[in-house]
Amino acid sequence: MWKRLARVWMLGAAAAALLLIGPAFAQQDAWTGVDRIVAVGDVHGDFDQFVKTLRAARVIDEKNEWIGGKTHLVQVGDVLDRGPDSRKAMDLLMKLEEEASKAGGAVHALIGNHEAMVLLGDWRYVSPQEEKAFGGAEPYREAMSAKYGRWIRSHNAVVKINEIVFVHAGITLAFARRSITEINQAVREDLEKGNEHGIAMDLSGPLWDRTLATGDEDEVSKELEEVLKGYGARRMVVGHTVSTQGVSARAGGRLIRIDVGMFSGFGGPAACLVVENGTFYEVRFPDTKRKLPLEAPAPARGPAASRPEMQDAPAAGRKAA
């Protein structure tokens, strides 16, 4: 009963918010000249593991204050659902956004499929403990329509830093006709309008499709070569598909998977990707640092992130099952 009411109420609230704030806005989604990047996979409400990961990457101290300097921290989505402490994780990210900015760094909290699900009223993976952390189902619904929902809707789904594209699940050729800016605007617009049949909930879209993470390696390598060329990038970093063995690469090093299953229910490590001056490492709590054996893809070619000469590919419009 609560779940059905939540869906109706949240879709109505999103539509009302759109009338107040106007259409999805364009914002910066590409950066260059960044010496250090920390990329963290799916958190799923496991605040303790999230904090351990950030401390191992030396972007926060024992008081959870930013010490990363000019580092760019990317969290590739799915802070929500499954675990009990998504609120604490979001509050920390909000605080770190401000602290990092003052230090010359940045925090990029990307939109994942579970953020899209919750904001569009699909609470199948919301645990009772997660609701309880907000004071119950009603306060949770209100929070996701107001403070936390606004914060999520203000974010990107894709960013490009140096020659690396970061996205929750992956951008396949079906969506590579769209620029990064166009994808971001479309996802935000879906969440603002309460659109359950757009790119944000498309199973072949960048928040959902596991093809790059699980498909035939040769085929994925060929596809990624074309996709990355279009974005002027060398590699793509994704979460979404769990590998409890840790950070891994495939397709000739073009794809790096960082969903290590840190949520305690998956049993994975507190680990993340760190890129320092172009060298890629897995960093694991408390103090393990392993260089990733990556092949060197061809130099980035093609246009930059925004590609106005290319037309949008029609979305498949499939709703999540």
ABEGO torsion letter per residue (X at the ends): XAAAAAAAAAAAAAAAAAAAAEBBBBBBABBBGBABBBBBBBAGGBAAAAAAAAAAAGABBAAGBBAAEABBBBBAEGABEGBAAAAAAAAAAAAAAAAAAAAGBBBBBBBBAAAAAAAAGBAAABBAAAAAAAGEAAAAAAAAABAAAAAAAABBABBBBEABBBBAAEBBAAAAABBAAAAAAAAAAAAAAGBAABAAABAABAAABAAAAABBAAAAAAAAAAAAAAAGBABBBBBGBBBAAEBBBBGGGABBBABAGABAAAGBBBBBBBBBGGBBBBBBOAABBBBBBBBBBBBBBEBBABBAABBBBBBAGBBBX
